[in-house]
Amino acid sequence: MGKNTPLDVDSRIDADWESVPHPVLVVDRNGLVRTLSASARTMLAEIAPGSALNDFVPSWLADQATRVAHQTPLPGGEVAWWLIDDPDHSARETRQALAMERERAAFLDEASAVLMASLNIDRCMEATVQMAARHIADAAVLVAPVTRGQIPIVSCGPAGAAQHCAVQADPADVAGLDEALRGFPPVPSRWIDPASVPEWLVPQDFSGKVGSVVVTPLPGHGVPAGALVLLRRTSETAFSDGEEIFARLFAARAGAALSAARLYAEQSAITRTLMRDLLPPQLHRLDGIELAGGYRASEDHEAVGGDFYDVHPAQTPDGETLVVLGDVCGKGLEAALLTGKIRNTLQALAPLAKDHGKVLKLLNSALLSADSTRFATLVLASVSRRDGHVAVRLTSAGHLAPLVVRNDGRVEEVDTEGTLVGVMPETRARTVETTLFPGETCLLYTDGVTEARGGPLGNDLFGEDRLSRALSECTGMPAEAIVERVMMLTSQWVNRRSHDDIAVMAITAPRRTHLSAVDGHTAGRFTA
């Protein structure tokens, strides 16, 4: 048997490589192809033994992103290059895309929670631009709808601090902004020239030129809530189609939150306006008569309820001031609405206050004509100054009898009574006149005082006797001090327990005072 020569061995090795079922090239130490498999010849028809590796492998790899080349070192410095398509590339892309979508979904969930956590419009706008600048762009600007000729703006740059300002500008000067503010799809970001972005739309801490910009509407509940402008520094980080879609998804959540906050602000403003007419008035000395009032709603978070008091000053110098205290059946907003109706009606009837019976008759007719099953009790007091004392005419319409605190400590119950209003077609009432001498007080109150439950056992009524004893200790005190004393004792009695609305009002004839001085230079003092 003859001996194999090196050439025969090399030929047999080359034949073995050619029969490999995978695309493979054997390259010598000089970078030249020594041999290649049949499948490699089919894949790379232009390659033949002796070709330089650098002439074709880079172009083959660049032809499709999923192709890879693995090398295996061989004896003698040769290298086998395995040219294969990467079967895991598509799976990796899918996993990466899935991970990105999960991150975006988690961010959108977080954005919804953060944005809807507050109904304060300013905090909601600040949270919008801060989250957008942190997760979507280098800077974000929220442009609110034009208000009184100015554009409210909240911006956030790389520093992360939100800044508020208002500018006089035309939204039409920015491509897509005017459309976004009107709720229409804006100009695509790739059509917006970054150089056209005005200075007022760029946050102060945004360094460098604007490289790319996205404008997207903030859809609200039927009315656009504004527009969101996203800025990036360089064109290499331009917004892709997927990022624009992501920005619109975020903007939809921000728009819903802003719309809810703006609606809440509008409703709060309306409520405050209406409440101003429902809240008890601030009382003070009127025509030489001390007037003081106290009110506490049944729920601490409510400002108004079913109890009320009001004062209608005399229309003429010798006329009477009409004082009213009442209690509407029920609690909360519905009772407060009827309270407002009664107060407005009594204000219109104030010129007829000389005839309490007529006033109650007309008020009763107004309540019966209303679409309501609620009723009210009240007491009318016409007050005037007469020769150093105060004359008071009192009429009860189903209400608790007023109490008068005399200078000797006695507490008298005024004998007036009548039917409540808003139930029967006819009303009946008896008017009683009493006189308050200097230092004496007439107290009007609701059953929230006497029926307040509390005390040591937690279920005892405060009661009329306890109220009378408390008033007897207030002899000679100013009206405001007496009201404060009754409100304090009642609050201590209920001790944070549930209670009805409480209203108290005091009419006091002030003590006579005169100014005295030791000499013409020292300060004087009031004496009784």
ABEGO torsion letter per residue (X at the ends): XBBBBAAAAAAAAAAAAAABABBBBBBBAAGBBABBBAAAAAABAABBBGBBAAAAAAAAAAABAABBBBBBBBBGGBBBBBBBBBAAAAAAAAAAAAAAAAAAAAAAAAAAAAAAABABAAAAAAAAAAAAAAAABABBBBBBBBBGGBBBBBBBBAAGBBBBBBBBBBAAABBGAAAAAAGBBBBBAAABBAAABBAAABBAABBEBBABBBBBBBBBBGBBAEBBBBBBABAAABBBAAAAAAAAAAAAAAAAAAAAAAAAAAAAAAAAAAAAAABBBBBBBBGGBBBBBBBBBABAABABBABBBBBBBBABAABBBBBBBBBBBEBEAAAAAAAAAAAAAAAAAAAAAABAAAAAAAAAAAAAABBBABBBBBBBBBBBBBGGBBBBBBBBBGBBBBBBBBAAGBBBBBBBBBBBBGABABBBBBBBBBBBBBGBBBBBBBAAAAABBEEAAGABBAEAAAAAAAAAAABGBBAAAAAAAAAAAAAAAAGGBBBBBBBBBBBBBBBBBBBBBABAABBBBBBX
